[in-house]
Amino acid sequence: MNKVLLLGSKGQLGTSFSKILRQKNLDILDFDLPEFDLLSKIQTEEIISKYKPDALINCAAYNDVKKAEDEIDKVLAINGSSLKYLAEFCNEHNTLLCHFSTDYVFNGQTKNPYIESDSRNPKNTYGLSKSMGEDHIQKICRKFIIIRTAALFGRNSYNTSSNIIEKFIQLGRTHSTLSAVVDEFTSPTFSDNLAVQTLKIIENNLTGIFHATSEGFCNWFELAEYIFNKMNIKCELIAVSSKEFNKNIIRPAYSVLENKRLKEEKINIMLPWKDAVDKYLEIR
């Protein structure tokens, strides 16, 4: 892999990729809004046809889970329909398509971590849109990697405070009490760690679906508690249920992913979630 086209380069994961790919001295071309819009089929085709990348890493996505319920057509187009022509253009130029999906493609009604082959059954619009994107890629694309991840955090070129770690820090420093959900479990994942893991998959010439999240899991209360302890934030945490906190949206209760394929291929470098948080706090 020498030439890489990076879409969504200014978000959390895209920022990590942009930094790491340049450290490897690869030929990289990166795009994001406003100069590039994934919903523009013509623009997307022009860029891929002109650059003819060995790999296209797609970090462009609609990620606002709550807002997605009010912008259904938009989220389905960005996370779903656009992947159809993205896959077609990659086929035309024999380009590897590397795309990122989510733990929210599962319904969370289990007590065991999901593996790559488990059946999808999303509970909200965001999860449905990502599942649609997966379907298009698997049906059309000859060379693809789909990586499901969860609770991503990292630095970005837009607004660092948008990630979950920074949100907890900001709220903890400006409030005497804070409610946090105790009945939703996930694996908070550092974007730098995920980017390096992704390149390891590509460099080993592997394809298909992978799960790549931090090892271990926690609920949102436990994550906030760990951050407050590390940052010496004096804010009282109040345990609440997901129904109390998210009255207008359904989220999976247990969407923990098992990095099964990474372990089988002996290339799993995903950190335990507390170590991932520590790494981020060191560089924020």
N, C-alpha and C positions, 0 to 999 in steps of 0.2 A: 504494500500500500504506500503510494507516494503522493498522489493527489487526493485531497479531501475537501468536500463541499460541506460546510457546517451551516445548517439552518437553525434560526433561533439562538443566535450567538450571544445575545445580551442578557438572557435569563440566567438563572442560577446554574443549571447544568451546562448551558452553552458557554458561560463565562469560564467554567472549569475546563471544558474542552479546548477553548481558544488558548488558554494559558498552557495547557499540557501539550497540545499538538505543536505549538510553536517551540516549546522546549525540545521537542524531538526533531526540529528542523524539517518538518514535512511541508510540502507545498499545500497551503491551506487558503481557501477562499471562504469568507464567512459573511452571512447576511442576517438581517433582522428588520423588524419594523423601524422606521417607516419606509426604508428603501426597498424592502422586500415584503411581499404579502403572499403567504402560502395559499390563500384563496384565489390568487390570480393564476389560472392554469397556463395562460400564455407566457407570463413572466417566468414561471417555474420551468417550463419547457425550454425557454430561451437560455436560461442560466445553465441548466444541465447539458444542453446540446453544445453550448459554447465552451464550457469548461471540461466536459467529459471526465468526471472524477472517477477514481478507482473505488471510492467509498463516499456515500452520502450519509452524514450523521444528522438525523432530524431531531432537534430539540425544540422545535416550534410546536406549541400546543396551547390549548385553552385549559387553564388549570384552576379557575375559580369555581370550586365545587358548589358553593351556595348560589352564586350568580347564574350558574349554568341552568338552574331551574327556571329562570326568567328569560333566558336567551337560548332556548332549545335549538332553533334553527342554526344559529351561529356556532354553537359548540359542536353540533353534529356535523357541520360543514368542515370546521377546522380539524377536529380530531377524527372524523370519520371519512367523509366523502373525498377530501383532498388526498387521502392516502391511496385512493384508487389510481389517480393519474400520476402520483409520485412513483408508485410501483411500476406503472407502465413505462414511464420515462427512464427509470433505472434499468428495466429490461432492454430497452432500445440501445443503451450504451454499455451493457454488461457491467453495470455499477452495483456494488453491494449496498443495499439499503439497511441502515441501522436505525431502528425506531424505538422509542421508549413508551411503555404502557404503565399500567398501575395495578396496585393491589385491589383497587375498587372494581375490577372486572369480576370479582367474586362477591358472593352475598354475605359472607362473614358468619354464616350459621353453622359453625363447626368449632371444635376445640383443638384441632390439629392444624399445623402450618400447611398451607397449600403448596403443592408441587406443580411443575410446569404443565403436566398432563391433566390436571383436574379440570372439571367442567366449569365454564364461566356462567355466571348468572347475576349480572349487576343489579343494584338496588336503586341507583339514581341516574340522572341524565349524564353526568360526567362519566361514570363508569360505563354506561351504555355506549357513549360516543367513542371511548377508547377501545371497547370491545369490537365495535364496527370497524375501526381502523385496523385492528388485528386481522379481522376477517378479510378485508380487502388485500392486505399484504400477503396473507397465506394463500389466497386464491390466485393471485396474479404474479407475484414477484418470484423470480427464479433463485435469486441470491439475497437472503434477508437474515437479519438478526432482530428479534423483538425482545427487549429487556423490560420486564416488569419490575418496578421498584416502588418505594413507599415513603411517605412523610419526608420528602426531600428538603434539605436545607443547604445553603451556601451563599457566597457572595454573588452579586450580579451588577450589571451596568445600569440598571434602572433605579431600583430602590431597595437597598439592603434590608430595610425594616420589614420587607414583605415576607421574609422567611419566618418559620414558626419559632425559632430560637430567639430572634430579635424581637418578635412580638411579645413573647413571654418576658423578656428582659425589660422592654419598654413599659408593659403593663405592670410588672412587679415594682418598678421604680416610681410609678405614678399613682399607685393604688395601695391602700392599706390592706384590702382583702381582694381575693381573686378566685373566681369559680373555675374548676377544671374537671373535665369528664373522667370518670373512673371505670366506665364499662365499655370503652372502645380501646382495642389493643392493636398496636402497630410496631414497626421497627424504624425509628428515625434514622435517615441515611444521609451522609455527607456527600455533596455533589462531587468534590474532588476525588473521594474514594471510588465513587461510581464511575467517573470518567476513566480513571486508571484501570479499573476492572474491565470496562468495556473494551479498551484498547488491547487488553490481554486476550479477550475473546477473539477480537479481529486478528491479532497477530498469530494466534494459534489456528487460523483458518477454520473456525467453527461457525456454524450457522444454526438457525432455528430459534426456539424460544428459550430464554433464560430468566431465572429469578435472581435479582441482585439487590439485596437490602442488607442493612447492618445485621449482625448476628444478635440473637436475643430479641426481646420485645418488652414493651411497657405500655401503660395507659397514659393519657395526657396529663393526669395529675402527677404521676411519677416522673414524667419528663420535666414538668415545671418545677417540681420539688428538687430534682437533681440540678437544674440550671440555677435556681435560687441559692442552693447551698454552695455551688461553685463560684457564684458571683457575689456572695454575701448580701443577697437581697432580703430585706426584712419585710416580707409580705405574707399575710396569713392566707393559706390555700384552703378553699372550701370544696369538698368533694360533692359533685353533682352527677346525675345520670345524663345520658345522651338525650333523652326525651326532654329533660328540663332545659338543656343547653341548646340543642338543635331542634327547635319546635317545627321548623318548616322544611327540614330535609332529613332523609334517611341515609345513614352511613352504616357500613358493615361493622358489626361489633367486634369481630375477630378476623382481621385481614392479614394476618402474619404469613409471610412467604418463606418457604424453605429453599435455600440456594442449592437445590439438589444437583442440577447439571454441573454447576461450577465445582462442586465437591467431587462428582464423578470424574470430571476431567482433570482434577487435581490443580485447579487454577483459582480457587476461591481465596481472595484477599480482602474480603469485606470485613470491616472492623466490628467488634462488639459495639452496641449502640452508645454506651457511655464513653468509650474511647473515641468514637466518631464525634460526639459532642465536644469532648475535650480538645480534639484536633481543631475543630472550627473555632472554639473560643480562643485558642492560641493565635489565630491569624486574623480574626475579625477586626 
